[in-house]
Amino acid sequence: MSELVNSQASAIERRLARSLSSTRILAQGVRQHNGVIDQFEIYADEVLKAVGGVSNLQLAPNGVISHIHPIAGNEKAIGHNILKDDHRLKEAMLAINERRLTLAGPFTLIQGGVAVIGRNPVYLPSDKGDKFWGFTSALIYLEDLLKVTDLDSLQERGYSYQLRRPAPDTGITETFARSVSPLTEDSYSVSINVPNATWQLIISRAENVSKWYSYNGYIISVFTALLVAWITRFVLLQPEKLRKEVKEKTQELQQLAYYDHLTGLANRRYLHEQLNIVFKEYSRNQKPAVLIYLDLDDFKKINDSMGHGAGDTLLQKIAIRLKECVRSNDLVTRLGGDEFSILLLNTHSTRDVSRIAKKLIAAVERPVTLESKSFTVSASVGITMIPADGHDANSILRNADMAMYAAKTAGKKRFSFYDQSLQSIAMAKLQLEDDLAIAIKDKQFVLHYQPILTQLTDEVTGYEALIRWKHPDQGLIYPDKFIGVAEETGKIIDIGYWVIKEVCNQIMLRTSNLQPPLRFSINLSPKQFKDTNLLENIRHIMQETGVDGRSLEFEVTESSIMEDIEHTNSTLLQLKKMGASIAIDDFGTGYSSFALLKHLPVDKLKIDKSFITDLETDLSDQKIVHGLISMAHKLHLEVVAEGIETKEQHRLLKQYKCDLGQGYLFRKPVPMDHLQNFIYKPL
Ligand SMILES: Nc1nc2c(ncn2[C@@H]2O[C@H](COP(=O)(O)O[C@H]3[C@@H](O)[C@H](n4cnc5c(=O)[nH]c(N)nc54)O[C@@H]3COP(=O)(O)O)[C@@H](O)[C@H]2O)c(=O)[nH]1
């Protein structure tokens, strides 16, 4: 239960933190323009899109609301003086006095609905020091905030919940969101830290379910008491018969209390008790153990498409497979939903644990037949070593969960060991997400360009545009540090359009300078490639800038094209119709094949630099690269070798008749003005 409640609470905390960062972005805009509000709607619209989860953004110079976006339905709030509103004054004054963001609410809005408002005080420099300008605020509907949690579906599954806070005026606890059914005694509560308050989330099993469960719990004690009395009375009379009966009854009751009724596996309560024993034992005899946390990937899809009955059957089958993977004295548990754990009591070498984790993942991945259809599911696994990775049952479970999450974010179907850096990584990632939203807003990106040359004559035929982030505090950040998070959060879409537009502007600059027509390559990440507006937006940018499609080349990765071949084919065809050429990036690292490429409208293959790095010394890399070039030529595809760093690599590639090359040997990526009149001159 504690994991369940913690995960819901942290979902709320994270969403709120992200949504409230919008007020900081707005504040930065106000400061940049020295308090003059110009084109607020456009600015606010972009912030809303970048941050997500916010219903409207507001500006209140001197505390009087002057701008709201979107305004529709919020007209009544214009002119409202926050500093004269008794209900809002406390948080507003706190924001001013402590110069920090504060949260007001939840409260019922005049226009209907329950919401919270985050207010960020803005100060502008003046001759007499910083002067209070007003507030930038974000309104977040409670309903939208709670959508990031599973509270609704938990309710359907028999849980109840309440969200509480201390009322700002009286300090008396008030409940501002609750399930239909009331809380039961079997509940667990955690704190949620929000600016200037602490909320409390309490979850319990709802009356009927709880009754059922607690009934079992009570039954254990009541029955045990009765049985003891019974035993005392009769045991002397009919010892053998009764002892047998007592044993059976006790087993039956234990089964109810400690085992999962669907899979027959031990449940979370049992695991907790066993973990406590493991920790106690360790202090006596130093016997380490391992806790593995296993979560099925995309289980929801099976439940949604096949129904809960099929989902239950799947869980039962997986439970049997997991038990088959480990020894009889290891403990396999169903923690709830699609989460399992495995407590290994006699294994502590990381090599053995890795082997078992692989075995568990492989067991889950074997096809399962559900309603005469075959399905394949996968699992992500987190591993904690006891006692190195936690000091008690709760911390071990939480850290194993975190390691499992790391495995999921690394691409699922894999395992990950817990290490303490995961905690700081999680925090740093959150910060990066916030900073990225600001970077998009404030246009903190720049493009560097790397020339692509013909192998035979060393002439420049084009440039690859590579993005860099000019972070105001951290300096130049390379894409490996942020493209992944941008992709995960969807921000890559906005960033990607900025790149395309910037490249088109660059092309037009060069054209007007009468420079030779060259191809400019643009990277499209998988999410960009799937974006349904991609073609329309590229067309629009080309029209707006006047760029001829023949100056553009799009680089797509093997994983993008493999996901949905039909979509790939039609998107690539459309891009080609616009005049652009298509290159498959990082070729050789994914699963695409020449058989597939034959049917796709592709012009070039870019051999991944991992094949080029050891080309001089690694005979198998030489064979692979030579083979790839010959095969590509048979399909009339041009080949670009990436990452050429030495003359010997260059010589070998020429010998293999590789068409084009790119790498530090010729030039590192640099801003375009460093490349004016660039000609490669081999020494
Ligand atoms: N969706 C988008 N992805 C982008 C964009 N810009 C870059 N990227 C992707 O980020 C990855 C890392 O890029 P970067 O750090 O810029 O590295 C590129 C080159 O600097 C590097 N390179 C080139 N030559 C050499 C070399 O000789 N040695 C060496 N060690 N590295 C070299 O390779 C990267 C180019 O990779 P590729 O795209 O595969 O051609 C990278 O995956 C980018 O795709 C963007 O705007 N959008």
The ligand as an SDF file (V2000), in Angstrom:
LIG
                    3D

 47 52  0  0  0  0  0  0  0  0999 V2000
   16.2970   15.0480  -33.4410 N   0  0  0  0  0  0  0  0  0  0  0  0
   17.4530   15.7140  -33.5180 C   0  0  0  0  0  0  0  0  0  0  0  0
   18.6080   15.0840  -33.1560 N   0  0  0  0  0  0  0  0  0  0  0  0
   19.7480   15.7780  -33.2320 C   0  0  0  0  0  0  0  0  0  0  0  0
   19.7880   17.1140  -33.6640 C   0  0  0  0  0  0  0  0  0  0  0  0
   21.0790   17.5160  -33.6210 N   0  0  0  0  0  0  0  0  0  0  0  0
   21.8010   16.4830  -33.1960 C   0  0  0  0  0  0  0  0  0  0  0  0
   21.0100   15.4370  -32.9570 N   0  0  0  0  0  0  0  0  0  0  0  0
   21.4160   14.0870  -32.5400 C   0  0  0  0  0  0  0  0  0  0  0  0
   22.1570   14.1280  -31.3570 O   0  0  0  0  0  0  0  0  0  0  0  0
   23.1680   13.1270  -31.3980 C   0  0  0  0  0  0  0  0  0  0  0  0
   24.5370   13.6820  -31.0260 C   0  0  0  0  0  0  0  0  0  0  0  0
   24.8790   14.7340  -31.9180 O   0  0  0  0  0  0  0  0  0  0  0  0
   26.2440   15.5410  -31.7820 P   0  0  0  0  0  0  0  0  0  0  0  0
   26.6980   15.5860  -30.3820 O   0  0  0  0  0  0  0  0  0  0  0  0
   26.0490   16.7970  -32.5160 O   0  0  0  0  0  0  0  0  0  0  0  0
   27.2600   14.6050  -32.5390 O   0  0  0  0  0  0  0  0  0  0  0  0
   27.2990   14.5930  -33.9600 C   0  0  0  0  0  0  0  0  0  0  0  0
   28.7040   14.8660  -34.4310 C   0  0  0  0  0  0  0  0  0  0  0  0
   29.3170   15.8820  -33.7040 O   0  0  0  0  0  0  0  0  0  0  0  0
   29.3750   13.5410  -34.1990 C   0  0  0  0  0  0  0  0  0  0  0  0
   30.5390   13.3500  -35.0410 N   0  0  0  0  0  0  0  0  0  0  0  0
   30.7040   13.7420  -36.3130 C   0  0  0  0  0  0  0  0  0  0  0  0
   31.9340   13.3840  -36.7340 N   0  0  0  0  0  0  0  0  0  0  0  0
   32.5440   12.7520  -35.7140 C   0  0  0  0  0  0  0  0  0  0  0  0
   33.8170   12.1410  -35.5580 C   0  0  0  0  0  0  0  0  0  0  0  0
   34.6470   12.1340  -36.4420 O   0  0  0  0  0  0  0  0  0  0  0  0
   34.0720   11.5560  -34.3470 N   0  0  0  0  0  0  0  0  0  0  0  0
   33.1610   11.5670  -33.3290 C   0  0  0  0  0  0  0  0  0  0  0  0
   33.4830   10.9660  -32.1770 N   0  0  0  0  0  0  0  0  0  0  0  0
   31.9390   12.1300  -33.4580 N   0  0  0  0  0  0  0  0  0  0  0  0
   31.6380   12.7120  -34.6240 C   0  0  0  0  0  0  0  0  0  0  0  0
   28.3650   12.6060  -34.5920 O   0  0  0  0  0  0  0  0  0  0  0  0
   27.0680   13.1580  -34.3860 C   0  0  0  0  0  0  0  0  0  0  0  0
   26.3090   13.1140  -35.6880 C   0  0  0  0  0  0  0  0  0  0  0  0
   25.5640   11.9980  -35.5930 O   0  0  0  0  0  0  0  0  0  0  0  0
   24.4810   11.6080  -36.7040 P   0  0  0  0  0  0  0  0  0  0  0  0
   23.2740   12.4190  -36.5020 O   0  0  0  0  0  0  0  0  0  0  0  0
   24.2660   10.1830  -36.4050 O   0  0  0  0  0  0  0  0  0  0  0  0
   25.0860   11.8590  -38.0460 O   0  0  0  0  0  0  0  0  0  0  0  0
   23.1810   12.5420  -32.7890 C   0  0  0  0  0  0  0  0  0  0  0  0
   22.5430   11.2860  -32.7680 O   0  0  0  0  0  0  0  0  0  0  0  0
   22.3690   13.4990  -33.5820 C   0  0  0  0  0  0  0  0  0  0  0  0
   21.6260   12.8450  -34.5860 O   0  0  0  0  0  0  0  0  0  0  0  0
   18.5650   17.7360  -34.0410 C   0  0  0  0  0  0  0  0  0  0  0  0
   18.5080   18.8910  -34.4660 O   0  0  0  0  0  0  0  0  0  0  0  0
   17.4190   16.9910  -33.9550 N   0  0  0  0  0  0  0  0  0  0  0  0
  1  2  1  0
  2  3  2  0
  2 47  1  0
  3  4  1  0
  4  5  2  0
  4  8  1  0
  5  6  1  0
  5 45  1  0
  6  7  2  0
  7  8  1  0
  8  9  1  0
  9 10  1  0
  9 43  1  0
 10 11  1  0
 11 12  1  0
 11 41  1  0
 12 13  1  0
 13 14  1  0
 14 15  2  0
 14 16  1  0
 14 17  1  0
 17 18  1  0
 18 19  1  0
 18 34  1  0
 19 20  1  0
 19 21  1  0
 21 22  1  0
 21 33  1  0
 22 23  1  0
 22 32  1  0
 23 24  2  0
 24 25  1  0
 25 26  1  0
 25 32  2  0
 26 27  2  0
 26 28  1  0
 28 29  1  0
 29 30  1  0
 29 31  2  0
 31 32  1  0
 33 34  1  0
 34 35  1  0
 35 36  1  0
 36 37  1  0
 37 38  2  0
 37 39  1  0
 37 40  1  0
 41 42  1  0
 41 43  1  0
 43 44  1  0
 45 46  2  0
 45 47  1  0
M  END
$$$$
